[in-house]
């Protein structure tokens, strides 16, 4: 089989690989039809996050068909169309039972192998899925592959972020970072009844996309943008949804939020310190919420709503690539070329 592999900072390559095999009775092998490129993939690709072994298959978003199952798999059969969250979960541990499958006691993140230990990713023709009964979800016929892919990560994460922000009817909110997850977060917050949403991003095209969803677009690099948001009602916004994961975004979020407000953070921060102090948090009575989205939980909560047309999300994927064009795909996606918002590999 062939897969898109990490070859060092700024480098990927389509390589011939050994096919994955069933290693445990609960495993399944999935033939990938569509695999996503995610902003999280750019952390090792751009060198912001270190430790990923050279040769690791990239990616943690995929949709496909089951082609092999282990002896203890009960919920799936060969030929089933399935989609997955970005990490595995057993479905039966303390955390899975409490709606936090992202912290499953046996969880593994797809596409992360360090010092030879870990799980290969989904940007390949075949992928091994441990704990298949708890991890995979059967894809309804009425759900498109693209919607399923977004439910496995980006849409679920955007919904999770808006929920942590406690978006309510009539409230005022800010979204920092208008990539795919940020725009989906705006979509969800609008549906939850937000009265006003400020969308902060340095990229004009992304701000324009946010405005099409009803948000007020502001350049996050423009000092006047923070002033405009802070002057909302004379106090700042009720909550800030931060989806970037860098200190500047965290600091900006602190500046925008009103006393007693909520900072909802799904941006993957790789630094060791906060961009604001405990004293500053205390002085604003700040509530700070963060963490890895329990995507498998939200797949269950949101799939029917997408199938029934409550949320239309396919349009957030803008670019399709063949795996053979992986170098170009990562260049276009990482540098936001040609209006690229969300890119996928088509393996069919």
N, C-alpha and C positions, 0 to 999 in steps of 0.2 A: 504494500500500500504506500501512499504518499501523504506527507504531512508538512505543514508550514512550521519550521523549527527556528528557535532563537539561536543566533550565531554570534551574539555579542551586541554591545550597545550600537543601535542604529542599523542592525543587520538581521535579516531573516532569509531563509532559503527553503525552497520546496525540496524535500529529500525523500529518497526511498527508505522505507522503514519496515521492520518486522511487524507482522500483524499482531495485535494484542490477543492474548489468550485468557480464558477463564482461569482466575487464580484462586478464587474462593467460591463456595457454593452459592453465595448471594449475588454474584456478579452477572452482568449482562454485557454483551457486545452490541453496540449500536452502529449501524451504517449511516454516516452523516450525509444529510442532503443539503443543509444550510448551516453555516457557522458564522458567528458574528465577530467583528473587531470591536473591542470595547476600550474606553479610555483607560481602564485598569491595565490593559495589555501594554499601554504606552509607558507605564512606570518602569518596567525593566528595559523596554526597547529604547527609551530615552535616557536611561541611566539614573533615574530618580530613585529607583529601588534596586538593591543589589542582592545577589545570592542565587539567582536563577541559573541552573546548569546550562551550559552550551549544549545544544541538541534537543532541548525540551520542546515538545510540541506545544505551540501557543494556543491560547483561547479557552474560554469557559462558557461559551454560549453555543448551543447546537440543537438541531432538530433532525430526527432521522427515523430509521426503522430498526427494530430489534432483529438481529440475525442469529443470535446464540444466547442461551440462558444457562445459568448454573443450576445444579440439582435442587436447591432450596428456594428458587424464585417461584412465587405463586401468583403474583398479580399480572404477569406479562407472559406473552407467548411470542414465538418467532413470527415476524410479519407485522406486529403492532407498530403503529406510528406513535412516536413518543417525543417529549421534550423534557428538558432538565433545568434545574437551577444551576448556579455557578459552583456550588459545592455539594458534596454528597451528604446524606443524612440517613440514619438508620430507621427513623420513624418511631422508635420505641424507648428511647432513653429519657432521663429526667428532663433534658432541655427540649427534645422533640415534643414531649407531651405537654410542655408549657408554651408552645407556640414559638420556640426559638431554635428552629432546626439549623440555623446558621452556626450555632454553638453546640451542635451534636457532639457527643463524646467520641465519636469515630469519624468526624467530618474530615474530608480532604477537599482541597481546592483544585478544580480542574486546571491544568496548565501550569502547575508549580512543582518543579522537581529541584531539590537542593541537596547537594552532596549525595546524589543518587537515590534520595528518598522523596517520594511524592507521587503525584498522579499526572499522567500525560494529558494534554489538552484536547479540545474538540475541533481544532482546525486541521482535521485529517480525515481520511476516508472512513476509518473505523476508530472507535473510542471504547475503552473499557469503563464500565460504570459499576463501581462497588455499591453494595447496599441498594440494589436496583429497585426492590419493592418500595423502599422509603424515598428514594431519590427521584425516580422517573415518574412522569405523569402521561397518561394516554392522551393523545391529541384528538380532539373531536374533529369529525369531517368538516364541520362548518368553520373551523379555526384555520386561518392561513398559516403557512410556515413562518412568515415574517412576524405575525402577531404572536405566535407561540415562542419564537426566539426572544422577542421583547418581554414577554411575560416571565421568561426565565431569569431575567436580570433587570434591564433598564426600566421597564414599566413598573415592575414590582418595587424597585428601589425608589422610583419617583413617588409612588403611592405611599410607601413606608416613610419617606421624608416628610410628605405633607401631613401624614397622620401624627408623626412625632411633633410637628409644629402646631398641632391642635387647631388646624385651620377651621374657622367658623364663619357663618354668614355675617357679613358686615365688617369683617376684620380687614386689616391692612398688613400686607406681607411683602417681603423681598426675597428674591431668588438670585443667588450669586452663582453664576456659571450656567450658560444656556446652551450646553451641548444636548445630546439626546435626553439624558436623564433630567436635566434642568427644564427642558421644554415639556417633557411628560409631567414633571412636577407642577408646572404652570397649568397644564390641562386639568390635572386632578384638583388642584387648589381652586380653580375656577368652578369646577363641578361641585366642590364642597361649599361654595357660596362666598368665596373671598370677594370683598368689595373692591379692593385695589391691590394689584400685584406689580411691584417694580422688578424689572428683569435687568440685572447688571452683568455685562459681558463686554470685553474689549473688541469683539468682532462684530462689525456692522451687520453682516448678513444674519448672524444669530439673533441680534436684537430685533431685526426686522421680522424674523420668524416668530419671536416671542410676541411682538406687537400684533401679528396675525391671530394669535391666541387670546388677545385682549389685554396683554400686559403693557406696562409703560417701560419702554426700552431706555436704558441709560448706560453710558460708557463707564465701565468700572474703573478706568484709568483717569477719568476726569474728576478732579476734586469737587467740582460743583455737584456731581451726581450724589455724593454722600450728603451734601447740604440739602438737596431737594428731598431726599428720602427722610432725613431727620426732621424736616419741617412739617411732615405729615401730621396734622392735628396738633402740631406744636410739641410732639413728644417722641417721634420715631415710630417704627412699625411694631406690630404685636409679636411677630416672629420673623426670623430670618432662616431661610433654607439654604445651606452652604454646600455646594456640590463640587468644589474645586480641589480642595485638599492641600492648599499651600498656605504659609503663614499670612501672606498679604490678604487672602480671602477671609481668613479667620479674624484678622484685625478689622477688616472692613465690616464684617458681620457685627462685631462688637459695637462699632460706631453707629450702626444703623438702628440697633434694637432699643426699644423703650425700656425703662425700668420695669421689672416684673415680666419681661418678655422671655421668649423661648428661642434658643439657638439650636436648630435641627441640622445635624451635620452628617452627611453621607459621603462627602469627599474623603478620599483615602489619604490621610495625613501620614507622611513618612518622617517628620521631624520629631525630635525628642522633647520639645517644650511647646507650651501654648504661646500664642502671640499676644495674650493679655494675662494679667496677673490675677492671683486669687483675690487680692484686694479689690481690683476692678470688677471682678465677678460679684463679689460681696456688695459692692457699692451700687450695683444695678439690680440686686436680687435676681440675678440671672439663672435661668434653668438651661443647662447644657445637656443635650441628648445626642448620642452618636452610636455608631456600631454598624456591623455588617448586616445588611438586610436579610431577614429570614425569608428568602425568596420562595422556598417551597410552600410555605404557609400562604403567601400571597397568590401563588399560582392557583391554589384551591379557591381562594376568595374572589379572584378576578376573572378567571377563565370564562365562566358563564356570562358575565357582564360584557366581556368583549364579544363573545359569540352572538349575544343578543343586540349588539350595536350600540350599547351605552357609551363605549369608548372606541373611537376609530384611531388606530395607531400605526397602521401599515405605512403611512406617508412619511414617518420619521426615518425610514431607511431610504437613503438617497443614492447609494452607489452599490453596484453588484460587480464582483470580480471573479475571475477564474483563479483557483489556487496557483496556477502557473504564473499568474501576474502578481504574486504576493509581494514582491519588492515594490512594485508600483502602488499596490494597495496600501501598504504601510506608509509610503511616502505621501500619498494623497490624503490618507486619513490623519496622519500625525501633523501634517502641515495645513490641513483644512483647505486643500486645493479644490478648485472647481465646485465650490459650494458644498463640499462633503460634510455631512452631519453624522451619518451612520453608514457604515460599510459592512457588507457581508461577502462571504465566499460561497459560491454555488458549486456543489460537488456533483450534481446530477450530470 
